Amino acid sequence: MVSSLQRLRQRYGRPGLERILSSLESYGDCLSERRIELTTAFIDDGPSIAQFGLKPLKAITSTSVKGAIDRIVAELSTRRGARPKSSRDAAQRGSHGSDISVLILGGGEVIPYFRLSNPAFDSDSSVLSDNPYGCHTGTVSSEKCLLPDRPVGRMPDGNGSTVQLLLNQMAAASEGAAWLSANPLSLQKSSFGYTAAIWRKASLKVWRDIGCSGNLKLCPPLSRQDATAAWFMNKNFLYFNVHGSDTEPFWFGQDGTSFPRALSPSDVTRFGRGKSLVVTEACYGAIEMSKKRDTSISLAFLSTGSACVIGSTCIAYGALAPPVSEADLIALSFFRNVHKGMAFGQALVNARAQLATVAISRQGYLDEDDKKTLLQFVLFGDPTISVLPISAGSGKNVKDTGQKTGPTRQ
């Protein structure tokens, strides 16, 4: 776990910091019950960082934090050596999984995202990404960190508005991990899907390929006025293929030139439930800096106890109809990987690799939209949590069914 002691103290004062440290201790105890060791590194605190032979950072930048993480991981790897792993651990990591996961405690104002050059030709000046934190030493450019091999998760703090969001996430990670690993779950029976009507065909392909047979809700005709507790009741896998905004708190549907509001943060805080996995393809679906739970749907989900939110930090891309691509493939592959028992962080690592494999098999290379998709999706939550599935589901493997349909997200 990596964070800044000084920035947390500045945001929440000493009483708030003490509550964070106390929750971290309890969280570490819960991880131990799952045979996971929590190593805490406050990179600007001398006593905390000295255990790794490092000096505290005087300037916290994405590059300096990555350098510290790389050295800490190297030190931990040296200490552990070739310690045997159980077959369950190996299954959770995947065949190419990493032994060490990184959890960033705090939003982008506490531990900054990397601002990578945007490979796509759109209005985003850069791509906010946590990818480099999961890559080998020195890897910081867009081209070199498309496929990180180290699982990374982040617990954002809602712009420092209240310490409770961080505390809720640590509690949700502790309680959710225990519940999700003890209660067999089926994608077919415990899923909720909601899509803009214009993307119905692509979303339905994802929905069916992950093994879901229930109704996929469309906006329009539905809108946020139709949201009820029944939408989320007994649902652990939540899939959203909707529009998002960097200036408004809503997610939107679309049919022609109509863009009704599909969901709001207040809908989530009223009807949301804990222990859910949320994947959103919305543009800016995971933007969290300068946001609070009342102005961010992702933060609203985290505040109500969701174990994981996967989303994009900027404009995302997908297809109008099959074959699915880009963000659709991230969602499809992530859900499949989780349902095989992979930990959330490894499931996203593998989903990126699976997207790249499909794209290259179709067109022989990664185009600009593919590269941006690989950079922009982040994981909010504990990357080591996994789900106990009932079965592998009824979906079929993604196949190359033709040329890629042009990107449609705006």
FIRO-93421 format. One record per residue (C-alpha): residue in three letters; x, y, z; residue number from 1. Coordinates in steps of 0.25 Angstrom, whole numbers, plus 2048, in hexadecimal, padded with zeros to 3 digits. Layout:
BEGIN
res;X;Y;Z;n
ALA;X;Y;Z;NUM
...
***
This chain:
BEGIN
res;X;Y;Z;n
MET;800;800;800;1
VAL;806;80D;7FC;2
SER;801;81B;800;3
SER;806;829;805;4
LEU;805;82B;814;5
GLN;807;83A;813;6
ARG;7FC;83C;809;7
LEU;7F2;833;811;8
ARG;7F5;83B;81D;9
GLN;7F3;848;816;10
ARG;7E6;843;810;11
TYR;7E0;83D;81D;12
GLY;7E8;842;829;13
ARG;7EE;83A;833;14
PRO;7E1;834;838;15
GLY;7DD;830;82A;16
LEU;7EB;82A;828;17
GLU;7EA;822;834;18
ARG;7DD;81C;82F;19
ILE;7E4;818;822;20
LEU;7F0;811;829;21
SER;7E6;80A;832;22
SER;7DE;805;826;23
LEU;7EB;801;81F;24
GLU;7EF;7F8;82B;25
SER;7E1;7F1;82B;26
TYR;7E2;7F0;81C;27
GLY;7EF;7E9;81D;28
ASP;7EA;7DF;827;29
CYS;7DF;7DC;81D;30
LEU;7E9;7DA;812;31
SER;7F1;7D1;81B;32
GLU;7E5;7C8;81C;33
ARG;7E5;7C6;80D;34
ARG;7F4;7C3;80E;35
ILE;7F8;7D1;808;36
GLU;802;7D9;80F;37
LEU;800;7E8;80F;38
THR;80D;7F1;80E;39
THR;80A;7FF;810;40
ALA;813;80A;80A;41
PHE;811;819;80D;42
ILE;81B;81E;803;43
ASP;81D;82C;809;44
ASP;81E;826;817;45
GLY;82C;823;81C;46
PRO;829;817;826;47
SER;820;811;81C;48
ILE;829;811;810;49
ALA;836;80E;817;50
GLN;832;7FF;818;51
PHE;834;7FE;809;52
GLY;842;806;80A;53
LEU;83C;812;804;54
LYS;83B;821;808;55
PRO;82E;828;808;56
LEU;829;82F;7FB;57
LYS;82A;83E;7FC;58
ALA;822;840;7F0;59
ILE;817;837;7EC;60
THR;815;835;7DD;61
SER;810;829;7D5;62
THR;81F;827;7D1;63
SER;825;827;7DF;64
VAL;819;81F;7E5;65
LYS;81C;814;7DA;66
GLY;82A;814;7DD;67
ALA;827;811;7EC;68
ILE;81D;806;7E8;69
ASP;827;800;7DF;70
ARG;832;7FF;7EA;71
ILE;828;7FB;7F5;72
VAL;823;7EF;7EC;73
ALA;832;7EB;7E9;74
GLU;835;7EB;7F7;75
LEU;828;7E3;7FB;76
SER;82B;7D9;7F0;77
THR;83A;7D8;7F5;78
ARG;835;7D5;803;79
ARG;82A;7CB;7FF;80
GLY;833;7C3;7F5;81
ALA;82D;7B7;7EF;82
ARG;822;7B5;7FA;83
PRO;818;7AA;7F5;84
LYS;80A;7AE;7F1;85
SER;7FE;7A6;7F3;86
SER;7F6;7A2;7E7;87
ARG;7EA;7AB;7EB;88
ASP;7F4;7B7;7EB;89
ALA;7F9;7B3;7DD;90
ALA;7EB;7B2;7D8;91
GLN;7E7;7C0;7DD;92
ARG;7F4;7C6;7D7;93
GLY;7F2;7BF;7C9;94
SER;7FD;7B8;7C2;95
HIS;806;7C4;7C0;96
GLY;801;7CB;7CD;97
SER;809;7D4;7D6;98
ASP;80D;7D0;7E5;99
ILE;80C;7DE;7E9;100
SER;800;7E8;7E8;101
VAL;800;7F7;7EA;102
LEU;7F5;7FE;7F1;103
ILE;7F5;80D;7F0;104
LEU;7EE;814;7FC;105
GLY;7E8;821;7F8;106
GLY;7E4;828;7EB;107
GLY;7EC;82F;7E1;108
GLU;7EE;83B;7EA;109
VAL;7F5;832;7F4;110
ILE;7FD;829;7EB;111
PRO;7FD;82E;7DD;112
TYR;7F9;827;7D0;113
PHE;802;827;7C4;114
ARG;7FE;830;7BA;115
LEU;802;829;7AD;116
SER;802;82D;79F;117
ASN;7F4;82A;798;118
PRO;7F6;820;78D;119
ALA;7E8;824;787;120
PHE;7E4;82F;77F;121
ASP;7D9;836;788;122
SER;7D8;841;791;123
ASP;7DF;83B;79D;124
SER;7EC;842;79F;125
SER;7F2;836;7A7;126
VAL;7EE;829;7AD;127
LEU;7ED;828;7BC;128
SER;7F3;81A;7C0;129
ASP;7F8;811;7CB;130
ASN;7FE;807;7C1;131
PRO;80C;80B;7C3;132
TYR;80B;808;7D2;133
GLY;809;7F9;7CD;134
CYS;815;7F9;7C3;135
HIS;823;7F6;7C5;136
THR;82E;800;7C9;137
GLY;82F;80C;7C0;138
THR;823;809;7B8;139
VAL;81B;816;7B7;140
SER;817;819;7A8;141
SER;80A;817;7A2;142
GLU;810;80D;798;143
LYS;817;805;7A3;144
CYS;80D;803;7AE;145
LEU;801;7FE;7A5;146
LEU;801;7F1;7AC;147
PRO;806;7F2;7BB;148
ASP;809;7E4;7C2;149
ARG;807;7E9;7D0;150
PRO;7F9;7EA;7D6;151
VAL;7F5;7F8;7DA;152
GLY;7E9;7FD;7E2;153
ARG;7E6;80B;7E8;154
MET;7DC;80F;7F3;155
PRO;7D9;81E;7EF;156
ASP;7D5;827;7FB;157
GLY;7CB;830;7F4;158
ASN;7D3;83D;7F4;159
GLY;7D6;83D;803;160
SER;7C7;840;805;161
THR;7C6;836;810;162
VAL;7CF;82B;816;163
GLN;7C3;822;816;164
LEU;7C4;81E;808;165
LEU;7D2;818;80A;166
LEU;7CD;811;817;167
ASN;7C1;80B;80F;168
GLN;7CA;806;804;169
MET;7D3;7FF;80E;170
ALA;7C7;7F9;815;171
ALA;7C1;7F5;808;172
ALA;7CE;7EE;804;173
SER;7CF;7E6;811;174
GLU;7C0;7E2;812;175
GLY;7BE;7E1;803;176
ALA;7CA;7D8;801;177
ALA;7C5;7CE;80C;178
TRP;7B7;7CE;806;179
LEU;7BB;7CD;7F8;180
SER;7C4;7C2;7FA;181
ALA;7BA;7BA;802;182
ASN;7AD;7BB;7FA;183
PRO;7AD;7B5;7EC;184
LEU;7A9;7BF;7E2;185
SER;7A3;7BE;7D4;186
LEU;7A4;7C8;7C9;187
GLN;798;7C3;7C3;188
LYS;78F;7C4;7D0;189
SER;796;7D0;7D7;190
SER;798;7DA;7CC;191
PHE;792;7E8;7C8;192
GLY;795;7EE;7BA;193
TYR;791;7FC;7B6;194
THR;795;802;7A8;195
ALA;792;80E;79F;196
ALA;788;809;795;197
ILE;791;80D;789;198
TRP;79B;802;78E;199
ARG;791;7F8;791;200
LYS;797;7EE;787;201
ALA;7A5;7EF;78C;202
SER;7A1;7EE;79A;203
LEU;798;7E2;798;204
LYS;7A4;7DB;792;205
VAL;7AC;7DE;79F;206
TRP;7A0;7DA;7A7;207
ARG;79E;7CD;7A1;208
ASP;7AC;7C9;7A0;209
ILE;7AE;7CB;7AF;210
GLY;7A3;7C1;7B1;211
CYS;797;7CB;7B5;212
SER;78A;7C7;7B0;213
GLY;781;7D2;7B7;214
ASN;77C;7DF;7B1;215
LEU;786;7E9;7AE;216
LYS;780;7F7;7B1;217
LEU;780;801;7A6;218
CYS;781;811;7A7;219
PRO;778;815;7A1;220
PRO;76D;811;7A3;221
LEU;771;810;7B2;222
SER;778;81B;7B9;223
ARG;77C;81F;7C7;224
GLN;76E;822;7CB;225
ASP;76C;813;7C9;226
ALA;777;80E;7D3;227
THR;772;806;7DE;228
ALA;779;7FE;7E9;229
ALA;774;7F1;7E1;230
TRP;77F;7F5;7D7;231
PHE;78A;7F2;7E0;232
MET;784;7E8;7EA;233
ASN;78C;7DB;7EB;234
LYS;794;7E0;7E0;235
ASN;7A4;7DF;7E1;236
PHE;7A8;7E1;7D3;237
LEU;7A4;7EE;7CD;238
TYR;7A7;7F2;7BE;239
PHE;7A5;800;7B8;240
ASN;7A7;804;7AA;241
VAL;7A2;812;7AA;242
HIS;7A7;820;7A8;243
GLY;7AF;828;7B2;244
SER;7B3;836;7B4;245
ASP;7BF;83E;7BA;246
THR;7B6;849;7BF;247
GLU;7A9;843;7C3;248
PRO;7A7;838;7CD;249
PHE;79D;830;7C5;250
TRP;79F;824;7BC;251
PHE;796;825;7AF;252
GLY;78F;81C;7A5;253
GLN;78D;81F;796;254
ASP;783;81D;78B;255
GLY;786;826;77F;256
THR;788;834;784;257
SER;781;831;791;258
PHE;78A;830;79D;259
PRO;782;82D;7AA;260
ARG;788;82C;7B8;261
ALA;78A;81D;7BA;262
LEU;78F;81E;7C9;263
SER;794;828;7D3;264
PRO;79C;827;7E0;265
SER;790;829;7E8;266
ASP;789;81D;7E2;267
VAL;795;814;7E6;268
THR;796;819;7F4;269
ARG;787;816;7F6;270
PHE;786;809;7EF;271
GLY;795;804;7EE;272
ARG;799;7F8;7F6;273
GLY;7A7;7F3;7FB;274
LYS;7AF;7E7;7F6;275
SER;7AD;7EA;7E7;276
LEU;7B7;7EB;7DC;277
VAL;7B4;7F7;7D3;278
VAL;7B9;7F8;7C4;279
THR;7B6;805;7BD;280
GLU;7BA;808;7AE;281
ALA;7B5;817;7B0;282
CYS;7BF;822;7AC;283
TYR;7C5;827;7B9;284
GLY;7BE;81D;7C1;285
ALA;7CA;81C;7CA;286
ILE;7CD;82A;7CB;287
GLU;7CE;82D;7DA;288
MET;7D7;839;7DC;289
SER;7CF;846;7E1;290
LYS;7C3;83C;7E3;291
LYS;7BB;838;7EF;292
ARG;7B1;82C;7F0;293
ASP;7A6;836;7ED;294
THR;7AD;83A;7DF;295
SER;7B3;82D;7DB;296
ILE;7AB;820;7D9;297
SER;7B8;817;7DB;298
LEU;7BA;81E;7E8;299
ALA;7AC;81C;7EC;300
PHE;7AD;80D;7E9;301
LEU;7BA;80C;7F2;302
SER;7B3;814;7FD;303
THR;7A7;80A;7FD;304
GLY;7B1;7FE;7FE;305
SER;7B4;7F9;7F0;306
ALA;7C1;7F1;7F1;307
CYS;7C6;7F5;7E3;308
VAL;7C3;800;7D8;309
ILE;7CA;7FF;7CB;310
GLY;7C9;80B;7C2;311
SER;7D0;815;7B8;312
THR;7D6;822;7BC;313
CYS;7D3;828;7AF;314
ILE;7CC;826;7A1;315
ALA;7CA;818;79F;316
TYR;7C7;810;792;317
GLY;7BF;804;78E;318
ALA;7B6;7FF;782;319
LEU;7A8;801;77E;320
ALA;7A6;7F2;77B;321
PRO;7AE;7E5;77B;322
PRO;7BA;7E2;77A;323
VAL;7BC;7E9;788;324
SER;7C9;7F1;78A;325
GLU;7D0;7FA;793;326
ALA;7C8;7FD;7A0;327
ASP;7BE;7F2;79D;328
LEU;7CA;7E8;79D;329
ILE;7CF;7ED;7AA;330
ALA;7C2;7EB;7B0;331
LEU;7BF;7DD;7AA;332
SER;7CD;7D8;7AD;333
PHE;7CD;7DE;7BC;334
PHE;7C0;7D7;7BF;335
ARG;7C4;7CA;7B9;336
ASN;7D2;7CA;7C1;337
VAL;7CB;7CE;7CE;338
HIS;7C1;7C2;7CC;339
LYS;7CD;7B9;7CA;340
GLY;7D2;7BC;7D8;341
MET;7DC;7C7;7D5;342
ALA;7DF;7D2;7DE;343
PHE;7D9;7DF;7D9;344
GLY;7E7;7E6;7D6;345
GLN;7EC;7D9;7CF;346
ALA;7DF;7D9;7C7;347
LEU;7E1;7E7;7C2;348
VAL;7F0;7E4;7BF;349
ASN;7EB;7D8;7B7;350
ALA;7DF;7DF;7B0;351
ARG;7E9;7E9;7AA;352
ALA;7F2;7DE;7A5;353
GLN;7E5;7D7;79F;354
LEU;7E1;7E4;798;355
ALA;7EE;7E6;792;356
THR;7EE;7D7;78D;357
VAL;7E0;7D9;786;358
ALA;7E4;7E6;780;359
ILE;7F1;7E1;77A;360
SER;7EA;7D4;775;361
ARG;7E0;7DD;76E;362
GLN;7E8;7E8;768;363
GLY;7F7;7E4;76A;364
TYR;7FA;7F0;773;365
LEU;7F5;7F8;77F;366
ASP;7EE;805;779;367
GLU;7ED;812;781;368
ASP;7E0;80F;787;369
ASP;7E5;801;78C;370
LYS;7F1;808;792;371
LYS;7E9;812;799;372
THR;7DF;808;79F;373
LEU;7EB;800;7A5;374
LEU;7F0;80C;7AC;375
GLN;7E3;813;7B1;376
PHE;7DC;808;7BA;377
VAL;7DF;808;7C8;378
LEU;7DB;800;7D4;379
PHE;7D5;806;7E1;380
GLY;7D5;7FC;7EC;381
ASP;7DE;7F1;7F2;382
PRO;7E5;7EA;7E6;383
THR;7E7;7DD;7EE;384
ILE;7D8;7DA;7F0;385
SER;7D2;7CE;7E8;386
VAL;7C4;7C8;7E6;387
LEU;7C0;7BA;7E9;388
PRO;7B8;7B6;7DC;389
ILE;7AD;7AC;7DB;390
SER;7B2;7A8;7CD;391
ALA;7B9;7AE;7C1;392
GLY;7AC;7B3;7BB;393
SER;7A6;7B0;7AD;394
GLY;7AE;7BA;7A5;395
LYS;7B6;7B6;799;396
ASN;7C5;7BB;797;397
VAL;7C6;7C8;78F;398
LYS;7C9;7C5;781;399
ASP;7CE;7CD;775;400
THR;7C1;7CF;76D;401
GLY;7C5;7DA;764;402
GLN;7CB;7E8;763;403
LYS;7CA;7F2;76E;404
THR;7BE;7FB;76E;405
GLY;7C2;80A;76F;406
PRO;7C3;810;77D;407
THR;7B6;817;782;408
ARG;7B9;81D;790;409
GLN;7B8;82C;790;410
***
